[in-house]
Structure formats: structure tokens, C-alpha cells
Amino acid sequence: MSQRKSFRQLISLMMSMSTNDLPTKSDINWVRREIKKFFWL
């Protein structure tokens, strides 16, 4: 359940970033890392 919650937080973060100005490259890299972590657990 905690994984699902963190994944939901990640999605909401991505949504908020997309509504803001273009996210910085570091933000994009961070999201990619988080997604990889999530899928490789």
C-alpha cells in the first residue's frame, strides 16, 4: 500500500510540474529515477 501511495504522490508531482513552467532537467531526471526505482522494486 505504501508503494501505491508513493506512486500516487509521484504522479501528482508530475502533474503539478507539467502545469507549471517547464520542469528543469534535474526535476525530470529525479522523476525518471523515482519511476525506475518503483518499477525495479
mmCIF entry with sequence, helices, sheets and N, C-alpha, C, O atoms, coordinates in Angstrom:
data_MODEL
# 
_entry.id   MODEL 
# 
_entity.id                         1 
_entity.type                       polymer 
_entity.pdbx_number_of_molecules   1 
# 
_entity_poly.entity_id                      1 
_entity_poly.type                           'polypeptide(L)' 
_entity_poly.nstd_linkage                   no 
_entity_poly.nstd_monomer                   no 
_entity_poly.pdbx_seq_one_letter_code       MSQRKSFRQLISLMMSMSTNDLPTKSDINWVRREIKKFFWL 
_entity_poly.pdbx_seq_one_letter_code_can   MSQRKSFRQLISLMMSMSTNDLPTKSDINWVRREIKKFFWL 
_entity_poly.pdbx_strand_id                 A 
# 
loop_
_entity_poly_seq.entity_id 
_entity_poly_seq.num 
_entity_poly_seq.mon_id 
_entity_poly_seq.hetero 
1 1  MET n 
1 2  SER n 
1 3  GLN n 
1 4  ARG n 
1 5  LYS n 
1 6  SER n 
1 7  PHE n 
1 8  ARG n 
1 9  GLN n 
1 10 LEU n 
1 11 ILE n 
1 12 SER n 
1 13 LEU n 
1 14 MET n 
1 15 MET n 
1 16 SER n 
1 17 MET n 
1 18 SER n 
1 19 THR n 
1 20 ASN n 
1 21 ASP n 
1 22 LEU n 
1 23 PRO n 
1 24 THR n 
1 25 LYS n 
1 26 SER n 
1 27 ASP n 
1 28 ILE n 
1 29 ASN n 
1 30 TRP n 
1 31 VAL n 
1 32 ARG n 
1 33 ARG n 
1 34 GLU n 
1 35 ILE n 
1 36 LYS n 
1 37 LYS n 
1 38 PHE n 
1 39 PHE n 
1 40 TRP n 
1 41 LEU n 
# 
_struct_asym.id          A 
_struct_asym.entity_id   1 
# 
loop_
_struct_conf.conf_type_id 
_struct_conf.id 
_struct_conf.pdbx_PDB_helix_id 
_struct_conf.beg_label_comp_id 
_struct_conf.beg_label_asym_id 
_struct_conf.beg_label_seq_id 
_struct_conf.pdbx_beg_PDB_ins_code 
_struct_conf.end_label_comp_id 
_struct_conf.end_label_asym_id 
_struct_conf.end_label_seq_id 
_struct_conf.pdbx_end_PDB_ins_code 
_struct_conf.beg_auth_comp_id 
_struct_conf.beg_auth_asym_id 
_struct_conf.beg_auth_seq_id 
_struct_conf.end_auth_comp_id 
_struct_conf.end_auth_asym_id 
_struct_conf.end_auth_seq_id 
_struct_conf.pdbx_PDB_helix_class 
_struct_conf.details 
_struct_conf.pdbx_PDB_helix_length 
HELX_P HELX_P1 AA1 SER A 2  ? THR A 19 ? SER A 2  THR A 19 1 ? 18 
HELX_P HELX_P2 AA2 LYS A 25 ? PHE A 39 ? LYS A 25 PHE A 39 1 ? 15 
# 
_struct_conf_type.id          HELX_P 
_struct_conf_type.criteria    ? 
_struct_conf_type.reference   ? 
# 
loop_
_atom_site.group_PDB 
_atom_site.id 
_atom_site.type_symbol 
_atom_site.label_atom_id 
_atom_site.label_alt_id 
_atom_site.label_comp_id 
_atom_site.label_asym_id 
_atom_site.label_entity_id 
_atom_site.label_seq_id 
_atom_site.pdbx_PDB_ins_code 
_atom_site.Cartn_x 
_atom_site.Cartn_y 
_atom_site.Cartn_z 
_atom_site.occupancy 
_atom_site.B_iso_or_equiv 
_atom_site.pdbx_formal_charge 
_atom_site.auth_seq_id 
_atom_site.auth_comp_id 
_atom_site.auth_asym_id 
_atom_site.auth_atom_id 
_atom_site.pdbx_PDB_model_num 
ATOM 1   N N  . MET A 1 1  ? 0.831  -1.206 0.000   1.00 0.00 ? 1  MET A N  1 
ATOM 2   C CA . MET A 1 1  ? 0.000  0.000  0.000   1.00 0.00 ? 1  MET A CA 1 
ATOM 3   C C  . MET A 1 1  ? 0.863  1.253  0.000   1.00 0.00 ? 1  MET A C  1 
ATOM 4   O O  . MET A 1 1  ? 0.536  2.243  -0.653  1.00 0.00 ? 1  MET A O  1 
ATOM 5   N N  . SER A 1 2  ? 1.959  1.201  0.732   1.00 0.00 ? 2  SER A N  1 
ATOM 6   C CA . SER A 1 2  ? 2.837  2.378  0.778   1.00 0.00 ? 2  SER A CA 1 
ATOM 7   C C  . SER A 1 2  ? 3.430  2.654  -0.600  1.00 0.00 ? 2  SER A C  1 
ATOM 8   O O  . SER A 1 2  ? 3.617  3.808  -0.985  1.00 0.00 ? 2  SER A O  1 
ATOM 9   N N  . GLN A 1 3  ? 3.725  1.579  -1.342  1.00 0.00 ? 3  GLN A N  1 
ATOM 10  C CA . GLN A 1 3  ? 4.247  1.766  -2.701  1.00 0.00 ? 3  GLN A CA 1 
ATOM 11  C C  . GLN A 1 3  ? 3.211  2.483  -3.558  1.00 0.00 ? 3  GLN A C  1 
ATOM 12  O O  . GLN A 1 3  ? 3.531  3.411  -4.301  1.00 0.00 ? 3  GLN A O  1 
ATOM 13  N N  . ARG A 1 4  ? 1.980  2.040  -3.440  1.00 0.00 ? 4  ARG A N  1 
ATOM 14  C CA . ARG A 1 4  ? 0.917  2.635  -4.242  1.00 0.00 ? 4  ARG A CA 1 
ATOM 15  C C  . ARG A 1 4  ? 0.758  4.110  -3.878  1.00 0.00 ? 4  ARG A C  1 
ATOM 16  O O  . ARG A 1 4  ? 0.565  4.955  -4.752  1.00 0.00 ? 4  ARG A O  1 
ATOM 17  N N  . LYS A 1 5  ? 0.840  4.407  -2.597  1.00 0.00 ? 5  LYS A N  1 
ATOM 18  C CA . LYS A 1 5  ? 0.701  5.792  -2.153  1.00 0.00 ? 5  LYS A CA 1 
ATOM 19  C C  . LYS A 1 5  ? 1.839  6.645  -2.704  1.00 0.00 ? 5  LYS A C  1 
ATOM 20  O O  . LYS A 1 5  ? 1.610  7.744  -3.207  1.00 0.00 ? 5  LYS A O  1 
ATOM 21  N N  . SER A 1 6  ? 3.051  6.141  -2.608  1.00 0.00 ? 6  SER A N  1 
ATOM 22  C CA . SER A 1 6  ? 4.194  6.910  -3.107  1.00 0.00 ? 6  SER A CA 1 
ATOM 23  C C  . SER A 1 6  ? 4.088  7.092  -4.615  1.00 0.00 ? 6  SER A C  1 
ATOM 24  O O  . SER A 1 6  ? 4.470  8.134  -5.148  1.00 0.00 ? 6  SER A O  1 
ATOM 25  N N  . PHE A 1 7  ? 3.569  6.083  -5.298  1.00 0.00 ? 7  PHE A N  1 
ATOM 26  C CA . PHE A 1 7  ? 3.405  6.198  -6.749  1.00 0.00 ? 7  PHE A CA 1 
ATOM 27  C C  . PHE A 1 7  ? 2.376  7.279  -7.068  1.00 0.00 ? 7  PHE A C  1 
ATOM 28  O O  . PHE A 1 7  ? 2.543  8.050  -8.013  1.00 0.00 ? 7  PHE A O  1 
ATOM 29  N N  . ARG A 1 8  ? 1.320  7.325  -6.275  1.00 0.00 ? 8  ARG A N  1 
ATOM 30  C CA . ARG A 1 8  ? 0.301  8.353  -6.484  1.00 0.00 ? 8  ARG A CA 1 
ATOM 31  C C  . ARG A 1 8  ? 0.896  9.736  -6.247  1.00 0.00 ? 8  ARG A C  1 
ATOM 32  O O  . ARG A 1 8  ? 0.591  10.680 -6.976  1.00 0.00 ? 8  ARG A O  1 
ATOM 33  N N  . GLN A 1 9  ? 1.737  9.857  -5.240  1.00 0.00 ? 9  GLN A N  1 
ATOM 34  C CA . GLN A 1 9  ? 2.400  11.134 -4.978  1.00 0.00 ? 9  GLN A CA 1 
ATOM 35  C C  . GLN A 1 9  ? 3.280  11.518 -6.150  1.00 0.00 ? 9  GLN A C  1 
ATOM 36  O O  . GLN A 1 9  ? 3.339  12.683 -6.543  1.00 0.00 ? 9  GLN A O  1 
ATOM 37  N N  . LEU A 1 10 ? 3.960  10.531 -6.702  1.00 0.00 ? 10 LEU A N  1 
ATOM 38  C CA . LEU A 1 10 ? 4.833  10.789 -7.845  1.00 0.00 ? 10 LEU A CA 1 
ATOM 39  C C  . LEU A 1 10 ? 4.015  11.292 -9.029  1.00 0.00 ? 10 LEU A C  1 
ATOM 40  O O  . LEU A 1 10 ? 4.417  12.238 -9.708  1.00 0.00 ? 10 LEU A O  1 
ATOM 41  N N  . ILE A 1 11 ? 2.880  10.668 -9.275  1.00 0.00 ? 11 ILE A N  1 
ATOM 42  C CA . ILE A 1 11 ? 2.017  11.094 -10.383 1.00 0.00 ? 11 ILE A CA 1 
ATOM 43  C C  . ILE A 1 11 ? 1.538  12.525 -10.160 1.00 0.00 ? 11 ILE A C  1 
ATOM 44  O O  . ILE A 1 11 ? 1.564  13.344 -11.078 1.00 0.00 ? 11 ILE A O  1 
ATOM 45  N N  . SER A 1 12 ? 1.104  12.819 -8.949  1.00 0.00 ? 12 SER A N  1 
ATOM 46  C CA . SER A 1 12 ? 0.611  14.172 -8.671  1.00 0.00 ? 12 SER A CA 1 
ATOM 47  C C  . SER A 1 12 ? 1.728  15.193 -8.830  1.00 0.00 ? 12 SER A C  1 
ATOM 48  O O  . SER A 1 12 ? 1.496  16.313 -9.285  1.00 0.00 ? 12 SER A O  1 
ATOM 49  N N  . LEU A 1 13 ? 2.939  14.800 -8.451  1.00 0.00 ? 13 LEU A N  1 
ATOM 50  C CA . LEU A 1 13 ? 4.080  15.703 -8.624  1.00 0.00 ? 13 LEU A CA 1 
ATOM 51  C C  . LEU A 1 13 ? 4.322  15.974 -10.098 1.00 0.00 ? 13 LEU A C  1 
ATOM 52  O O  . LEU A 1 13 ? 4.565  17.113 -10.497 1.00 0.00 ? 13 LEU A O  1 
ATOM 53  N N  . MET A 1 14 ? 4.254  14.932 -10.900 1.00 0.00 ? 14 MET A N  1 
ATOM 54  C CA . MET A 1 14 ? 4.455  15.101 -12.340 1.00 0.00 ? 14 MET A CA 1 
ATOM 55  C C  . MET A 1 14 ? 3.368  16.005 -12.921 1.00 0.00 ? 14 MET A C  1 
ATOM 56  O O  . MET A 1 14 ? 3.643  16.847 -13.776 1.00 0.00 ? 14 MET A O  1 
ATOM 57  N N  . MET A 1 15 ? 2.140  15.823 -12.454 1.00 0.00 ? 15 MET A N  1 
ATOM 58  C CA . MET A 1 15 ? 1.044  16.654 -12.949 1.00 0.00 ? 15 MET A CA 1 
ATOM 59  C C  . MET A 1 15 ? 1.283  18.117 -12.594 1.00 0.00 ? 15 MET A C  1 
ATOM 60  O O  . MET A 1 15 ? 1.105  19.002 -13.430 1.00 0.00 ? 15 MET A O  1 
ATOM 61  N N  . SER A 1 16 ? 1.681  18.361 -11.372 1.00 0.00 ? 16 SER A N  1 
ATOM 62  C CA . SER A 1 16 ? 1.911  19.745 -10.948 1.00 0.00 ? 16 SER A CA 1 
ATOM 63  C C  . SER A 1 16 ? 3.081  20.354 -11.714 1.00 0.00 ? 16 SER A C  1 
ATOM 64  O O  . SER A 1 16 ? 3.065  21.541 -12.040 1.00 0.00 ? 16 SER A O  1 
ATOM 65  N N  . MET A 1 17 ? 4.092  19.541 -12.000 1.00 0.00 ? 17 MET A N  1 
ATOM 66  C CA . MET A 1 17 ? 5.240  20.052 -12.748 1.00 0.00 ? 17 MET A CA 1 
ATOM 67  C C  . MET A 1 17 ? 4.819  20.387 -14.176 1.00 0.00 ? 17 MET A C  1 
ATOM 68  O O  . MET A 1 17 ? 5.283  21.375 -14.746 1.00 0.00 ? 17 MET A O  1 
ATOM 69  N N  . SER A 1 18 ? 3.953  19.580 -14.747 1.00 0.00 ? 18 SER A N  1 
ATOM 70  C CA . SER A 1 18 ? 3.558  19.823 -16.137 1.00 0.00 ? 18 SER A CA 1 
ATOM 71  C C  . SER A 1 18 ? 2.679  21.066 -16.239 1.00 0.00 ? 18 SER A C  1 
ATOM 72  O O  . SER A 1 18 ? 2.674  21.734 -17.273 1.00 0.00 ? 18 SER A O  1 
ATOM 73  N N  . THR A 1 19 ? 1.936  21.382 -15.180 1.00 0.00 ? 19 THR A N  1 
ATOM 74  C CA . THR A 1 19 ? 1.099  22.576 -15.223 1.00 0.00 ? 19 THR A CA 1 
ATOM 75  C C  . THR A 1 19 ? 1.932  23.827 -14.985 1.00 0.00 ? 19 THR A C  1 
ATOM 76  O O  . THR A 1 19 ? 1.578  24.913 -15.443 1.00 0.00 ? 19 THR A O  1 
ATOM 77  N N  . ASN A 1 20 ? 3.035  23.670 -14.269 1.00 0.00 ? 20 ASN A N  1 
ATOM 78  C CA . ASN A 1 20 ? 3.930  24.813 -14.048 1.00 0.00 ? 20 ASN A CA 1 
ATOM 79  C C  . ASN A 1 20 ? 4.714  25.106 -15.314 1.00 0.00 ? 20 ASN A C  1 
ATOM 80  O O  . ASN A 1 20 ? 4.442  24.547 -16.377 1.00 0.00 ? 20 ASN A O  1 
ATOM 81  N N  . ASP A 1 21 ? 5.675  25.977 -15.183 1.00 0.00 ? 21 ASP A N  1 
ATOM 82  C CA . ASP A 1 21 ? 6.608  26.188 -16.293 1.00 0.00 ? 21 ASP A CA 1 
ATOM 83  C C  . ASP A 1 21 ? 7.308  24.863 -16.559 1.00 0.00 ? 21 ASP A C  1 
ATOM 84  O O  . ASP A 1 21 ? 7.190  23.914 -15.783 1.00 0.00 ? 21 ASP A O  1 
ATOM 85  N N  . LEU A 1 22 ? 8.019  24.817 -17.636 1.00 0.00 ? 22 LEU A N  1 
ATOM 86  C CA . LEU A 1 22 ? 8.723  23.576 -17.959 1.00 0.00 ? 22 LEU A CA 1 
ATOM 87  C C  . LEU A 1 22 ? 9.625  23.174 -16.801 1.00 0.00 ? 22 LEU A C  1 
ATOM 88  O O  . LEU A 1 22 ? 10.379 24.000 -16.286 1.00 0.00 ? 22 LEU A O  1 
ATOM 89  N N  . PRO A 1 23 ? 9.554  21.919 -16.390 1.00 0.00 ? 23 PRO A N  1 
ATOM 90  C CA . PRO A 1 23 ? 10.410 21.463 -15.287 1.00 0.00 ? 23 PRO A CA 1 
ATOM 91  C C  . PRO A 1 23 ? 11.869 21.504 -15.695 1.00 0.00 ? 23 PRO A C  1 
ATOM 92  O O  . PRO A 1 23 ? 12.206 21.376 -16.872 1.00 0.00 ? 23 PRO A O  1 
ATOM 93  N N  . THR A 1 24 ? 12.714 21.681 -14.723 1.00 0.00 ? 24 THR A N  1 
ATOM 94  C CA . THR A 1 24 ? 14.144 21.707 -15.019 1.00 0.00 ? 24 THR A CA 1 
ATOM 95  C C  . THR A 1 24 ? 14.626 20.303 -15.320 1.00 0.00 ? 24 THR A C  1 
ATOM 96  O O  . THR A 1 24 ? 13.940 19.324 -15.025 1.00 0.00 ? 24 THR A O  1 
ATOM 97  N N  . LYS A 1 25 ? 15.784 20.207 -15.898 1.00 0.00 ? 25 LYS A N  1 
ATOM 98  C CA . LYS A 1 25 ? 16.326 18.901 -16.266 1.00 0.00 ? 25 LYS A CA 1 
ATOM 99  C C  . LYS A 1 25 ? 16.536 18.037 -15.028 1.00 0.00 ? 25 LYS A C  1 
ATOM 100 O O  . LYS A 1 25 ? 16.333 16.824 -15.076 1.00 0.00 ? 25 LYS A O  1 
ATOM 101 N N  . SER A 1 26 ? 16.935 18.646 -13.933 1.00 0.00 ? 26 SER A N  1 
ATOM 102 C CA . SER A 1 26 ? 17.147 17.866 -12.710 1.00 0.00 ? 26 SER A CA 1 
ATOM 103 C C  . SER A 1 26 ? 15.828 17.286 -12.213 1.00 0.00 ? 26 SER A C  1 
ATOM 104 O O  . SER A 1 26 ? 15.792 16.162 -11.714 1.00 0.00 ? 26 SER A O  1 
ATOM 105 N N  . ASP A 1 27 ? 14.744 18.051 -12.347 1.00 0.00 ? 27 ASP A N  1 
ATOM 106 C CA . ASP A 1 27 ? 13.434 17.532 -11.948 1.00 0.00 ? 27 ASP A CA 1 
ATOM 107 C C  . ASP A 1 27 ? 13.070 16.317 -12.786 1.00 0.00 ? 27 ASP A C  1 
ATOM 108 O O  . ASP A 1 27 ? 12.599 15.306 -12.265 1.00 0.00 ? 27 ASP A O  1 
ATOM 109 N N  . ILE A 1 28 ? 13.290 16.426 -14.078 1.00 0.00 ? 28 ILE A N  1 
ATOM 110 C CA . ILE A 1 28 ? 12.972 15.316 -14.976 1.00 0.00 ? 28 ILE A CA 1 
ATOM 111 C C  . ILE A 1 28 ? 13.811 14.092 -14.627 1.00 0.00 ? 28 ILE A C  1 
ATOM 112 O O  . ILE A 1 28 ? 13.304 12.971 -14.586 1.00 0.00 ? 28 ILE A O  1 
ATOM 113 N N  . ASN A 1 29 ? 15.095 14.317 -14.376 1.00 0.00 ? 29 ASN A N  1 
ATOM 114 C CA . ASN A 1 29 ? 15.971 13.201 -14.014 1.00 0.00 ? 29 ASN A CA 1 
ATOM 115 C C  . ASN A 1 29 ? 15.508 12.559 -12.713 1.00 0.00 ? 29 ASN A C  1 
ATOM 116 O O  . ASN A 1 29 ? 15.527 11.337 -12.571 1.00 0.00 ? 29 ASN A O  1 
ATOM 117 N N  . TRP A 1 30 ? 15.090 13.398 -11.760 1.00 0.00 ? 30 TRP A N  1 
ATOM 118 C CA . TRP A 1 30 ? 14.645 12.861 -10.481 1.00 0.00 ? 30 TRP A CA 1 
ATOM 119 C C  . TRP A 1 30 ? 13.411 11.990 -10.677 1.00 0.00 ? 30 TRP A C  1 
ATOM 120 O O  . TRP A 1 30 ? 13.323 10.894 -10.124 1.00 0.00 ? 30 TRP A O  1 
ATOM 121 N N  . VAL A 1 31 ? 12.460 12.481 -11.466 1.00 0.00 ? 31 VAL A N  1 
ATOM 122 C CA . VAL A 1 31 ? 11.239 11.707 -11.712 1.00 0.00 ? 31 VAL A CA 1 
ATOM 123 C C  . VAL A 1 31 ? 11.582 10.391 -12.397 1.00 0.00 ? 31 VAL A C  1 
ATOM 124 O O  . VAL A 1 31 ? 11.034 9.343  -12.056 1.00 0.00 ? 31 VAL A O  1 
ATOM 125 N N  . ARG A 1 32 ? 12.491 10.454 -13.363 1.00 0.00 ? 32 ARG A N  1 
ATOM 126 C CA . ARG A 1 32 ? 12.892 9.213  -14.048 1.00 0.00 ? 32 ARG A CA 1 
ATOM 127 C C  . ARG A 1 32 ? 13.494 8.226  -13.059 1.00 0.00 ? 32 ARG A C  1 
ATOM 128 O O  . ARG A 1 32 ? 13.205 7.031  -13.114 1.00 0.00 ? 32 ARG A O  1 
ATOM 129 N N  . ARG A 1 33 ? 14.334 8.727  -12.153 1.00 0.00 ? 33 ARG A N  1 
ATOM 130 C CA . ARG A 1 33 ? 14.948 7.846  -11.150 1.00 0.00 ? 33 ARG A CA 1 
ATOM 131 C C  . ARG A 1 33 ? 13.882 7.225  -10.270 1.00 0.00 ? 33 ARG A C  1 
ATOM 132 O O  . ARG A 1 33 ? 13.921 6.029  -9.981  1.00 0.00 ? 33 ARG A O  1 
ATOM 133 N N  . GLU A 1 34 ? 12.918 8.053  -9.839  1.00 0.00 ? 34 GLU A N  1 
ATOM 134 C CA . GLU A 1 34 ? 11.868 7.539  -8.962  1.00 0.00 ? 34 GLU A CA 1 
ATOM 135 C C  . GLU A 1 34 ? 11.039 6.476  -9.673  1.00 0.00 ? 34 GLU A C  1 
ATOM 136 O O  . GLU A 1 34 ? 10.697 5.453  -9.080  1.00 0.00 ? 34 GLU A O  1 
ATOM 137 N N  . ILE A 1 35 ? 10.722 6.711  -10.919 1.00 0.00 ? 35 ILE A N  1 
ATOM 138 C CA . ILE A 1 35 ? 9.939  5.733  -11.677 1.00 0.00 ? 35 ILE A CA 1 
ATOM 139 C C  . ILE A 1 35 ? 10.724 4.435  -11.829 1.00 0.00 ? 35 ILE A C  1 
ATOM 140 O O  . ILE A 1 35 ? 10.171 3.347  -11.666 1.00 0.00 ? 35 ILE A O  1 
ATOM 141 N N  . LYS A 1 36 ? 12.008 4.550  -12.141 1.00 0.00 ? 36 LYS A N  1 
ATOM 142 C CA . LYS A 1 36 ? 12.837 3.344  -12.274 1.00 0.00 ? 36 LYS A CA 1 
ATOM 143 C C  . LYS A 1 36 ? 12.875 2.588  -10.961 1.00 0.00 ? 36 LYS A C  1 
ATOM 144 O O  . LYS A 1 36 ? 12.745 1.364  -10.940 1.00 0.00 ? 36 LYS A O  1 
ATOM 145 N N  . LYS A 1 37 ? 13.055 3.314  -9.861  1.00 0.00 ? 37 LYS A N  1 
ATOM 146 C CA . LYS A 1 37 ? 13.090 2.678  -8.552  1.00 0.00 ? 37 LYS A CA 1 
ATOM 147 C C  . LYS A 1 37 ? 11.792 1.931  -8.314  1.00 0.00 ? 37 LYS A C  1 
ATOM 148 O O  . LYS A 1 37 ? 11.785 0.795  -7.841  1.00 0.00 ? 37 LYS A O  1 
ATOM 149 N N  . PHE A 1 38 ? 10.681 2.599  -8.655  1.00 0.00 ? 38 PHE A N  1 
ATOM 150 C CA . PHE A 1 38 ? 9.377  1.999  -8.404  1.00 0.00 ? 38 PHE A CA 1 
ATOM 151 C C  . PHE A 1 38 ? 9.211  0.712  -9.200  1.00 0.00 ? 38 PHE A C  1 
ATOM 152 O O  . PHE A 1 38 ? 8.739  -0.294 -8.671  1.00 0.00 ? 38 PHE A O  1 
ATOM 153 N N  . PHE A 1 39 ? 9.598  0.743  -10.467 1.00 0.00 ? 39 PHE A N  1 
ATOM 154 C CA . PHE A 1 39 ? 9.374  -0.425 -11.315 1.00 0.00 ? 39 PHE A CA 1 
ATOM 155 C C  . PHE A 1 39 ? 10.392 -1.531 -11.095 1.00 0.00 ? 39 PHE A C  1 
ATOM 156 O O  . PHE A 1 39 ? 10.142 -2.681 -11.456 1.00 0.00 ? 39 PHE A O  1 
ATOM 157 N N  . TRP A 1 40 ? 11.540 -1.199 -10.508 1.00 0.00 ? 40 TRP A N  1 
ATOM 158 C CA . TRP A 1 40 ? 12.547 -2.248 -10.314 1.00 0.00 ? 40 TRP A CA 1 
ATOM 159 C C  . TRP A 1 40 ? 12.543 -2.815 -8.906  1.00 0.00 ? 40 TRP A C  1 
ATOM 160 O O  . TRP A 1 40 ? 13.439 -3.577 -8.542  1.00 0.00 ? 40 TRP A O  1 
ATOM 161 N N  . LEU A 1 41 ? 11.549 -2.454 -8.113  1.00 0.00 ? 41 LEU A N  1 
ATOM 162 C CA . LEU A 1 41 ? 11.487 -2.998 -6.758  1.00 0.00 ? 41 LEU A CA 1 
ATOM 163 C C  . LEU A 1 41 ? 11.236 -4.500 -6.787  1.00 0.00 ? 41 LEU A C  1 
ATOM 164 O O  . LEU A 1 41 ? 11.153 -5.133 -5.734  1.00 0.00 ? 41 LEU A O  1 
# 
